[in-house]
């Protein structure tokens, strides 16, 4: 390894290694240097933190002029170093005079497009640099960024040692005079694969945006800039397809070299299209139509009630004015036709009382929802024991704590009605299902859930196994991909098992003391009187800890005479409560 530049030398080098010391010196570049040395390459590598002076510049110039190959390790902060930019400019100027000087750009944890963007506006942290130098450095950096090179993010599945091995292989081929193989390897293998990945990403962006356009038509149309972007993407994809066909059929060395340059240009164009496409993410800012906050992408605005939303444009304009008064900003935002229903307006339960058993089950459910290994949570217990009310409270709590952006719910029941279940979930997502078949509706619903993401799906009152795919609910890896989970209620732990629950939570009935507390709160002060206390206790006890029975009995008897209480108690002594549904009514 070269120790210092403070000496005169006459020897020549196989390779000049240019790099940003703070970024890569003690990791990637050092490993690359050692690998080159093992292969017998005489490699020039500059020491770190050398004080600059004219003698240093002269030594660097001489090292570059006396090297056959320049390897430029481009990293995140390469372009912030004046010494690096001096080196890259010297390398480019040298190649103009000596055309056989081979330059190999190595893009280490950075994309060629990023380096090209840096070249447009160099930043030296306030250091004063002559404008003429900056201009020359910028041109040189842009030229190297446009060359066919090796990109660490696209090679060897992220294994650095393998990436270094490939770099050394390319340089060995070059040293051995295998020019055509090196050119093909860099220009027509590395970069074509990179370009194909760019096309895949662009196609994904294009598909997402087209889906949103289809969903909102005919009520809204995208702005002209979105339509232009979609046209440009389609043209770009057609160009790449033609380019790929040319590469496959071309054998001429010089033609393949030209195609290699075309591929690099297409890679840079793809990066620019990707960046532009990110501006259209969700299209919430790119629709023509009514002005209104985008509640789909602003969870903090979900406190708007449904009846308020129905007021439409008038309310929206009022909300915007309020936001602007306190410094808020809603530049160029349009209102999507469908807005998910407010969680608390549908999930909250009036007069909810958390028994000790309820609190325990809720805590277990919350822990399960926070566990990345758990995708489906099953809550089981007697009918009428408060499962539905409990999971609603869990849904509200999970939303408030930021575990989920949306909570949607459907009642399954003993007789499964797929269309009805699909409709309930779609309504809560503000999705209109226009498809005639259950299969088509399921596909539409699943697509919406996958795109919306972070949804807690509550399936209430399951009796036996239900195929989630038939409803349109993602499962397995799809459920994990959209960062959503399912919580279901049922009467048996076996139903939890058949539905694939990773967590099973038993909701026990209320204790005798909790039952009395609830009963007393609903029946009123009458139960505290000397005449009513004993009979009221008997009625509460015979409700068997079932919340629905306790509430129904208390409301039915609260204003009745003593003899009616006594008759009810006598009848209850002669019967036993069965497991009940929470929407059933009682006749006392």
C-alpha positions as CSV (number, residue, x, y, z in Angstrom):
1,X,0.0,0.0,0.0
2,X,1.3,3.5,-0.8
3,X,2.2,5.3,2.4
4,X,2.5,8.9,1.5
5,X,2.5,11.2,-1.5
6,X,5.4,13.3,-0.3
7,X,7.9,11.7,-2.6
8,X,8.8,11.5,-6.3
9,X,8.1,8.3,-8.1
10,X,8.8,7.0,-11.6
11,X,6.9,3.7,-11.4
12,X,3.6,3.0,-13.1
13,X,0.4,1.6,-11.7
14,X,-2.1,-0.9,-13.0
15,X,-5.0,0.9,-11.1
16,X,-5.6,4.3,-9.6
17,X,-8.2,4.1,-6.9
18,X,-10.3,7.2,-6.3
19,X,-12.7,7.2,-3.3
20,X,-14.1,9.3,-0.5
21,X,-12.2,8.3,2.6
22,X,-14.9,9.2,5.2
23,X,-17.4,7.1,3.3
24,X,-15.6,3.9,2.4
25,X,-11.9,3.9,3.4
26,X,-12.1,1.6,6.4
27,X,-14.6,-0.8,4.9
28,X,-15.4,-1.3,1.2
29,X,-12.4,0.4,-0.4
30,X,-9.9,-1.2,2.0
31,X,-11.4,-4.6,1.2
32,X,-11.3,-3.9,-2.6
33,X,-7.7,-2.7,-2.3
34,X,-6.7,-5.9,-0.5
35,X,-8.5,-8.1,-3.1
36,X,-6.7,-6.2,-6.0
37,X,-3.3,-6.7,-4.2
38,X,-3.9,-10.4,-3.9
39,X,-4.5,-10.6,-7.6
40,X,-1.2,-8.9,-8.3
41,X,-2.5,-5.5,-9.3
42,X,-0.1,-2.6,-8.6
43,X,-2.7,-0.2,-7.1
44,X,-2.3,3.4,-6.1
45,X,-4.4,4.4,-3.0
46,X,-4.1,7.7,-1.3
47,X,-3.7,8.0,2.5
48,X,-6.5,9.6,4.5
49,X,-6.6,13.1,5.7
50,X,-3.5,14.4,3.8
51,X,-3.1,18.2,3.9
52,X,-3.5,19.6,0.5
53,X,-0.9,21.5,-1.4
54,X,0.4,21.9,-4.9
55,X,2.8,19.0,-4.4
56,X,-0.1,16.8,-3.6
57,X,-2.0,17.8,-6.7
58,X,1.1,17.2,-8.8
59,X,1.6,13.8,-7.2
60,X,-2.1,12.8,-7.8
61,X,-1.9,13.9,-11.4
62,X,1.3,11.9,-12.0
63,X,-0.3,8.8,-10.4
64,X,-3.3,9.1,-12.7
65,X,-1.2,9.6,-15.8
66,X,0.9,6.6,-14.9
67,X,-2.0,4.3,-14.3
68,X,-3.7,2.0,-16.9
69,X,-7.0,1.9,-15.2
70,X,-9.0,4.3,-12.9
71,X,-11.5,2.8,-10.5
72,X,-13.8,5.5,-9.1
73,X,-15.8,4.4,-6.0
74,X,-18.7,6.8,-6.1
75,X,-20.5,7.0,-2.7
76,X,-23.1,9.3,-1.0
77,X,-20.6,12.1,-0.1
78,X,-18.1,11.6,-2.9
79,X,-19.2,14.9,-4.6
80,X,-18.7,16.9,-1.4
81,X,-14.9,16.4,-1.5
82,X,-12.9,18.9,-3.5
83,X,-10.0,16.4,-3.6
84,X,-12.2,13.7,-5.1
85,X,-13.6,16.1,-7.7
86,X,-10.1,17.1,-8.6
87,X,-9.2,13.5,-9.2
88,X,-12.3,12.7,-11.3
89,X,-11.7,15.8,-13.4
90,X,-8.1,14.8,-13.9
91,X,-9.1,11.3,-14.9
92,X,-11.6,12.5,-17.5
93,X,-9.0,15.0,-18.9
94,X,-6.4,12.2,-19.1
95,X,-8.7,9.9,-21.0
96,X,-9.3,12.6,-23.6
97,X,-5.6,12.5,-24.3
98,X,-5.1,8.8,-23.9
99,X,-8.2,7.0,-25.2
100,X,-7.2,3.6,-24.0
101,X,-7.3,4.7,-20.3
102,X,-10.1,2.5,-18.9
103,X,-12.5,4.0,-16.4
104,X,-14.6,1.8,-14.2
105,X,-17.3,3.7,-12.1
106,X,-18.3,1.7,-9.0
107,X,-21.6,3.0,-7.5
108,X,-21.4,2.0,-3.8
109,X,-24.7,2.2,-2.0
110,X,-25.8,5.0,-4.4
111,X,-27.7,5.1,-7.7
112,X,-26.1,6.6,-10.9
113,X,-29.1,9.0,-11.1
114,X,-28.3,10.3,-7.6
115,X,-24.7,11.1,-8.7
116,X,-26.0,12.8,-11.8
117,X,-28.3,14.9,-9.6
118,X,-25.4,15.9,-7.3
119,X,-23.4,17.0,-10.4
120,X,-26.1,19.6,-11.1
121,X,-25.5,21.4,-7.8
122,X,-22.2,20.7,-6.0
123,X,-22.2,21.6,-2.3
124,X,-18.9,22.1,-0.4
125,X,-20.3,23.1,2.9
126,X,-19.6,26.8,2.6
127,X,-16.0,26.3,1.3
128,X,-15.0,28.9,-1.4
129,X,-14.2,27.3,-4.7
130,X,-13.5,29.1,-8.0
131,X,-16.5,29.0,-10.4
132,X,-14.4,27.7,-13.3
133,X,-13.2,24.7,-11.2
134,X,-16.7,23.9,-10.1
135,X,-18.0,23.9,-13.7
136,X,-15.2,21.5,-14.8
137,X,-15.8,19.2,-11.9
138,X,-19.6,19.2,-12.5
139,X,-19.1,18.2,-16.1
140,X,-16.6,15.4,-15.2
141,X,-18.9,14.0,-12.5
142,X,-21.9,14.0,-14.8
143,X,-19.9,12.2,-17.5
144,X,-18.7,9.5,-15.1
145,X,-22.3,9.0,-13.8
146,X,-23.4,8.4,-17.3
147,X,-20.8,5.7,-18.0
148,X,-21.6,2.0,-17.8
149,X,-20.5,0.9,-14.3
150,X,-21.2,-1.5,-11.5
151,X,-23.9,-0.7,-9.0
152,X,-23.7,-2.4,-5.6
153,X,-27.5,-2.4,-5.1
154,X,-28.0,-4.4,-8.2
155,X,-25.3,-7.0,-7.8
156,X,-24.7,-10.2,-5.7
157,X,-27.9,-9.9,-3.6
158,X,-26.2,-7.4,-1.3
159,X,-23.1,-9.5,-0.5
160,X,-20.2,-7.1,-0.5
161,X,-17.5,-9.8,-0.8
162,X,-19.2,-11.2,-3.9
163,X,-19.5,-7.7,-5.4
164,X,-15.8,-7.1,-4.9
165,X,-15.1,-10.4,-6.5
166,X,-17.1,-9.4,-9.6
167,X,-15.2,-6.0,-9.8
168,X,-11.8,-7.8,-9.7
169,X,-13.1,-10.2,-12.4
170,X,-13.9,-7.3,-14.7
171,X,-10.5,-5.8,-14.1
172,X,-8.7,-9.1,-14.8
173,X,-10.6,-9.4,-18.1
174,X,-9.6,-5.9,-19.0
175,X,-6.0,-6.5,-18.1
176,X,-6.0,-9.7,-20.2
177,X,-7.3,-7.7,-23.2
178,X,-10.7,-9.2,-23.3
179,X,-12.3,-5.9,-24.3
180,X,-15.5,-7.2,-25.8
181,X,-16.3,-9.4,-22.8
182,X,-15.8,-6.5,-20.4
183,X,-17.9,-4.2,-22.5
184,X,-20.7,-6.7,-22.8
185,X,-20.6,-7.5,-19.1
186,X,-20.9,-3.9,-18.0
187,X,-23.1,-2.4,-20.7
188,X,-25.4,-5.1,-21.8
189,X,-25.7,-7.3,-18.7
190,X,-25.4,-5.1,-15.6
191,X,-27.2,-2.2,-17.0
192,X,-29.9,-4.1,-18.9
193,X,-30.8,-5.8,-15.7
194,X,-30.9,-2.5,-13.9
195,X,-33.1,-1.0,-16.6
196,X,-35.6,-4.0,-16.3
197,X,-35.9,-3.4,-12.6
198,X,-36.6,0.3,-13.2
199,X,-39.4,-0.7,-15.7
200,X,-40.9,-3.1,-13.1
201,X,-41.0,-0.3,-10.6
202,X,-42.5,2.2,-13.0
203,X,-45.2,-0.4,-14.1
204,X,-46.2,-0.7,-10.4
205,X,-46.5,3.0,-10.1
206,X,-48.5,3.2,-13.3
207,X,-50.8,0.4,-12.2
208,X,-51.6,2.1,-8.8
209,X,-52.4,5.4,-10.5
210,X,-54.6,3.8,-13.2
211,X,-56.5,1.9,-10.4
212,X,-57.3,5.2,-8.6
213,X,-58.3,6.8,-11.9
214,X,-60.7,4.0,-12.6
215,X,-62.2,4.1,-9.1
216,X,-63.0,7.8,-9.2
217,X,-64.3,8.1,-12.8
218,X,-66.7,9.4,-14.0
219,X,-67.0,11.9,-11.2
220,X,-63.4,13.1,-11.4
221,X,-60.6,13.2,-13.8
222,X,-56.8,13.4,-13.2
223,X,-55.0,16.6,-13.9
224,X,-53.1,17.1,-17.2
225,X,-49.7,16.5,-15.6
226,X,-50.8,13.1,-14.4
227,X,-52.1,12.2,-17.9
228,X,-48.8,13.4,-19.4
229,X,-46.8,11.3,-17.0
230,X,-48.8,8.2,-17.9
231,X,-48.2,8.8,-21.6
232,X,-44.5,9.3,-21.0
233,X,-44.3,6.0,-19.0
234,X,-46.1,4.1,-21.8
235,X,-43.7,5.6,-24.4
236,X,-40.7,4.8,-22.2
237,X,-41.8,1.2,-21.8
238,X,-42.2,0.8,-25.6
239,X,-38.7,2.3,-26.1
240,X,-37.2,-0.2,-23.6
241,X,-39.0,-3.1,-25.3
242,X,-37.5,-2.1,-28.7
243,X,-34.1,-1.6,-27.1
244,X,-34.2,-5.0,-25.5
245,X,-35.1,-6.6,-28.9
246,X,-32.1,-4.8,-30.5
247,X,-29.7,-6.0,-27.8
248,X,-30.9,-9.6,-28.2
249,X,-30.3,-9.6,-31.9
250,X,-27.2,-7.5,-32.2
251,X,-23.8,-9.2,-32.5
252,X,-21.6,-6.4,-33.8
253,X,-19.2,-5.1,-31.2
254,X,-19.5,-1.5,-32.0
255,X,-23.3,-1.6,-32.3
256,X,-23.5,-3.3,-28.9
257,X,-21.3,-0.5,-27.4
258,X,-23.7,2.1,-28.8
259,X,-26.7,0.2,-27.3
260,X,-24.9,0.2,-24.0
261,X,-24.9,4.0,-24.0
262,X,-28.6,4.0,-24.9
263,X,-29.3,1.7,-22.0
264,X,-27.5,4.1,-19.5
265,X,-29.6,7.0,-20.8
266,X,-32.8,5.0,-20.3
267,X,-31.8,4.2,-16.8
268,X,-31.4,7.9,-16.0
269,X,-34.7,8.6,-17.7
270,X,-36.4,5.9,-15.7
271,X,-35.1,7.4,-12.4
272,X,-36.5,10.8,-13.4
273,X,-39.9,9.3,-14.2
274,X,-40.0,7.4,-10.9
275,X,-39.2,10.6,-9.0
276,X,-42.0,12.4,-10.8
277,X,-44.4,9.5,-10.2
278,X,-43.8,9.8,-6.4
279,X,-45.4,13.3,-6.6
280,X,-48.7,11.6,-7.7
281,X,-48.7,9.1,-4.8
282,X,-52.3,8.5,-3.9
283,X,-53.5,11.2,-6.4
284,X,-54.9,13.0,-3.4
285,X,-53.3,16.2,-4.8
286,X,-53.8,15.6,-8.5
287,X,-57.6,15.6,-9.0
288,X,-59.8,18.2,-10.6
289,X,-63.0,18.8,-8.8
290,X,-64.4,19.7,-5.3
291,X,-62.0,21.2,-2.8
292,X,-61.9,19.2,0.4
293,X,-59.3,17.7,2.8
294,X,-58.3,14.2,1.8
295,X,-59.5,12.2,4.8
296,X,-58.2,8.9,3.3
297,X,-54.6,10.2,3.8
298,X,-55.2,12.3,6.9
299,X,-56.1,10.1,9.9
300,X,-56.1,13.2,12.1
301,X,-59.2,14.5,10.3
302,X,-61.2,11.3,10.8
303,X,-63.0,12.8,13.7
304,X,-65.4,14.4,11.2
305,X,-68.9,12.8,11.6
306,X,-70.8,11.1,8.8
307,X,-73.6,13.6,8.9
308,X,-71.1,16.4,8.5
309,X,-69.5,14.8,5.5
310,X,-72.9,14.7,3.8
311,X,-72.9,18.4,3.7
312,X,-70.3,18.2,1.0
313,X,-68.6,21.1,-0.5
314,X,-69.9,23.7,1.9
315,X,-68.5,22.0,4.9
316,X,-65.2,21.3,3.1
317,X,-64.6,24.9,2.2
318,X,-65.4,25.9,5.8
319,X,-62.9,23.4,7.2
320,X,-60.2,24.6,4.8
321,X,-60.7,28.2,5.8
322,X,-60.4,27.3,9.5
323,X,-57.1,25.4,8.8
324,X,-55.7,28.4,6.9
325,X,-56.5,30.8,9.7
326,X,-54.2,28.8,12.0
327,X,-51.4,28.4,9.5
328,X,-52.6,25.2,7.9
329,X,-52.2,24.5,4.3
330,X,-54.3,22.6,1.7
331,X,-52.6,23.5,-1.5
332,X,-54.3,21.9,-4.6
333,X,-56.1,19.1,-2.7
334,X,-59.2,17.4,-4.0
335,X,-61.9,15.4,-2.2
336,X,-62.1,11.7,-3.0
337,X,-65.7,10.5,-3.6
338,X,-65.6,7.9,-0.9
339,X,-64.5,8.5,2.7
340,X,-64.2,5.6,5.2
341,X,-66.8,5.8,8.0
342,X,-65.6,7.4,11.3
343,X,-64.5,4.7,13.6
344,X,-65.8,6.0,16.9
345,X,-69.2,6.7,15.5
346,X,-69.7,3.1,14.7
347,X,-67.5,1.2,17.1
348,X,-68.2,3.0,20.4
349,X,-70.8,1.5,22.8
350,X,-72.9,3.7,25.0
351,X,-72.5,3.0,28.6
352,X,-69.7,0.5,28.1
353,X,-68.7,-1.0,31.5
354,X,-65.4,-3.0,31.6
355,X,-65.6,-5.9,34.1
356,X,-62.5,-7.4,35.4
357,X,-62.9,-10.3,32.9
358,X,-63.4,-7.8,30.1
359,X,-60.3,-5.7,31.0
360,X,-58.2,-8.9,31.1
361,X,-59.5,-10.0,27.7
362,X,-59.0,-6.5,26.2
363,X,-55.4,-6.4,27.4
364,X,-54.7,-9.8,25.9
365,X,-56.3,-8.8,22.6
366,X,-54.2,-5.6,22.5
367,X,-51.0,-7.5,23.2
368,X,-51.9,-10.0,20.4
369,X,-52.5,-7.1,17.9
370,X,-49.1,-5.7,18.7
371,X,-47.4,-9.0,18.1
372,X,-46.0,-9.2,14.5
373,X,-46.4,-13.0,14.6
374,X,-50.1,-12.8,15.1
375,X,-52.4,-12.0,12.1
376,X,-55.7,-13.4,13.3
377,X,-57.0,-13.0,16.9
378,X,-60.0,-15.1,18.1
379,X,-62.2,-14.1,21.0
380,X,-64.6,-16.8,22.2
381,X,-67.1,-17.0,25.0
382,X,-70.8,-17.5,25.8
383,X,-73.4,-15.7,23.6
384,X,-74.5,-12.5,25.4
385,X,-71.3,-12.3,27.4
386,X,-70.1,-9.0,25.7
387,X,-67.7,-10.2,23.0
388,X,-69.0,-7.8,20.4
389,X,-68.9,-4.8,22.7
390,X,-65.4,-5.8,23.9
391,X,-63.9,-6.1,20.4
392,X,-65.5,-2.8,19.3
393,X,-63.7,-1.2,22.2
394,X,-60.5,-2.9,21.2
395,X,-60.9,-1.5,17.7
396,X,-61.3,2.0,19.0
397,X,-58.3,1.7,21.3
398,X,-56.1,0.1,18.6
399,X,-56.9,3.0,16.3
400,X,-56.2,5.6,18.9
401,X,-52.8,4.0,19.7
402,X,-51.9,4.1,16.0
403,X,-51.8,0.4,15.4
404,X,-54.3,0.7,12.5
405,X,-55.4,3.6,10.3
406,X,-58.9,2.1,9.8
407,X,-61.2,-0.4,11.6
408,X,-64.0,-2.1,9.7
409,X,-66.6,-4.6,10.9
410,X,-69.1,-7.1,9.6
411,X,-71.5,-9.5,11.4
412,X,-71.1,-13.0,9.9
413,X,-73.8,-15.0,12.0
414,X,-74.8,-18.6,11.7
415,X,-76.3,-18.3,8.2
416,X,-73.5,-16.8,6.2
417,X,-74.6,-14.2,3.6
418,X,-71.5,-13.4,1.6
419,X,-73.0,-10.4,-0.3
420,X,-74.2,-9.0,3.0
421,X,-70.8,-9.3,4.7
422,X,-69.1,-7.8,1.6
423,X,-71.5,-5.0,1.7
424,X,-70.9,-4.2,5.3
425,X,-67.2,-4.1,4.9
426,X,-67.4,-2.1,1.6
427,X,-69.7,0.5,3.3
428,X,-67.2,1.1,6.0
429,X,-64.5,1.6,3.4
430,X,-66.7,3.9,1.4
431,X,-66.4,1.5,-1.5
432,X,-69.2,0.9,-4.0
433,X,-69.4,-2.7,-5.2
434,X,-70.9,-2.7,-8.7
435,X,-70.0,-6.2,-9.6
436,X,-72.8,-8.7,-10.0
437,X,-71.1,-11.9,-8.9
438,X,-69.8,-12.6,-5.3
439,X,-66.4,-13.5,-6.9
440,X,-66.2,-10.1,-8.6
441,X,-67.2,-8.3,-5.5
442,X,-64.6,-10.3,-3.5
443,X,-61.8,-9.4,-5.9
444,X,-62.8,-5.7,-5.8
445,X,-63.0,-5.6,-2.0
446,X,-59.6,-7.4,-1.6
447,X,-58.0,-4.9,-4.0
448,X,-59.3,-2.0,-1.9
449,X,-58.1,-3.5,1.3
450,X,-54.6,-4.3,-0.1
451,X,-54.3,-0.7,-1.4
452,X,-55.6,1.1,1.7
453,X,-53.4,-0.9,4.2
454,X,-53.2,-0.9,8.0
455,X,-56.8,-2.1,8.5
456,X,-58.2,-4.0,11.5
457,X,-61.0,-6.2,10.2
458,X,-63.6,-7.3,12.8
459,X,-65.6,-10.4,12.0
460,X,-68.4,-10.8,14.6
461,X,-70.4,-13.9,15.5
462,X,-68.6,-16.7,13.5
463,X,-70.1,-20.1,14.0
464,X,-68.0,-22.2,11.6
465,X,-65.1,-21.8,9.2
466,X,-65.6,-19.1,6.6
467,X,-63.3,-18.8,3.6
468,X,-61.8,-15.3,3.8
469,X,-61.0,-15.3,0.1
470,X,-64.7,-15.8,-0.8
471,X,-65.5,-12.6,1.2
472,X,-62.6,-10.6,-0.3
473,X,-60.4,-10.5,2.8
474,X,-56.7,-11.0,2.3
475,X,-55.1,-13.9,4.2
476,X,-51.6,-15.3,4.8
477,X,-48.8,-13.3,3.1
478,X,-51.3,-10.9,1.5
479,X,-52.7,-9.9,4.9
480,X,-49.1,-9.4,6.1
481,X,-48.2,-7.4,3.0
482,X,-51.0,-4.9,3.6
483,X,-50.1,-4.6,7.3
484,X,-53.7,-5.6,8.3
485,X,-55.1,-8.0,10.9
486,X,-58.3,-9.8,11.7
487,X,-60.1,-10.1,15.1
488,X,-63.1,-12.4,15.2
489,X,-65.7,-13.3,17.8
490,X,-67.2,-16.8,18.2
491,X,-68.8,-19.0,20.9
492,X,-66.2,-21.8,20.7
493,X,-62.5,-22.1,20.8
494,X,-62.8,-24.7,18.0
495,X,-64.1,-22.0,15.6
496,X,-61.0,-19.9,16.5
497,X,-58.9,-22.9,15.5
498,X,-60.7,-23.5,12.2
499,X,-60.3,-19.8,11.3
500,X,-56.5,-20.1,11.8
501,X,-56.3,-17.8,14.9
502,X,-52.7,-17.5,16.2
503,X,-54.1,-16.1,19.4
504,X,-57.2,-17.4,21.2
505,X,-58.7,-15.2,24.0
506,X,-61.5,-16.4,26.3
507,X,-64.0,-13.8,27.5
508,X,-65.4,-15.1,30.8
509,X,-68.8,-14.0,32.1
510,X,-68.9,-11.2,34.7
511,X,-68.2,-12.0,38.4
512,X,-71.1,-11.8,40.8
513,X,-69.9,-8.5,42.1
514,X,-69.3,-7.0,38.6
515,X,-72.8,-8.3,37.7
516,X,-74.4,-6.4,40.6
517,X,-72.5,-3.2,39.8
518,X,-73.8,-3.3,36.2
519,X,-77.3,-4.3,37.2
520,X,-77.5,-1.5,39.8
521,X,-76.3,1.2,37.4
522,X,-79.0,0.3,34.9
523,X,-81.9,-0.4,37.3
524,X,-81.5,2.8,39.3
525,X,-81.7,3.7,42.9
526,X,-84.7,1.5,43.5
527,X,-82.5,-1.5,44.1
528,X,-80.8,0.2,47.1
529,X,-84.1,0.4,49.0
530,X,-84.7,-2.0,51.9
531,X,-87.7,-3.6,50.2
532,X,-86.1,-4.2,46.8
533,X,-82.5,-5.1,47.7
534,X,-82.8,-8.8,48.3
535,X,-85.1,-9.6,45.3
536,X,-82.9,-7.4,43.0
537,X,-79.8,-9.4,44.1
538,X,-81.6,-12.6,43.2
539,X,-82.6,-11.4,39.7
540,X,-79.0,-10.2,39.0
541,X,-77.5,-13.4,40.2
542,X,-79.9,-15.5,37.9
543,X,-78.6,-13.5,34.9
544,X,-75.6,-15.8,35.0
545,X,-73.0,-13.0,34.5
546,X,-74.3,-12.3,31.0
547,X,-74.1,-8.6,30.3
548,X,-77.0,-8.6,27.8
549,X,-79.3,-10.3,30.3
550,X,-78.3,-8.0,33.2
551,X,-79.0,-4.9,31.1
552,X,-82.3,-6.2,29.8
553,X,-83.5,-7.2,33.2
554,X,-82.5,-4.0,34.8
555,X,-84.2,-1.8,32.2
556,X,-87.4,-4.0,32.2
557,X,-87.8,-3.9,36.0
558,X,-86.4,-0.6,37.0
559,X,-89.7,1.2,37.3
560,X,-91.9,-1.8,38.2
561,X,-93.7,-2.6,41.5
562,X,-92.3,-5.0,44.1
563,X,-94.7,-7.8,43.2
564,X,-93.5,-7.7,39.6
565,X,-89.9,-8.0,40.8
566,X,-90.8,-11.0,43.0
567,X,-92.7,-12.7,40.2
568,X,-89.7,-12.3,37.8
569,X,-87.4,-13.7,40.5
570,X,-89.7,-16.7,41.0
571,X,-89.8,-17.5,37.3
572,X,-86.0,-17.2,37.0
573,X,-85.6,-19.6,39.9
574,X,-87.5,-22.1,37.8
575,X,-85.4,-21.7,34.6
576,X,-81.8,-21.5,33.4
577,X,-80.4,-18.8,31.0
578,X,-79.1,-20.2,27.8
579,X,-76.2,-18.7,25.7
580,X,-77.7,-15.7,24.0
581,X,-76.8,-13.3,21.2
582,X,-76.1,-9.7,22.0
583,X,-78.8,-8.5,19.6
584,X,-81.6,-10.7,21.2
585,X,-84.3,-9.1,23.3
586,X,-85.8,-10.3,26.6
587,X,-89.3,-10.3,27.9
588,X,-89.5,-9.9,31.6
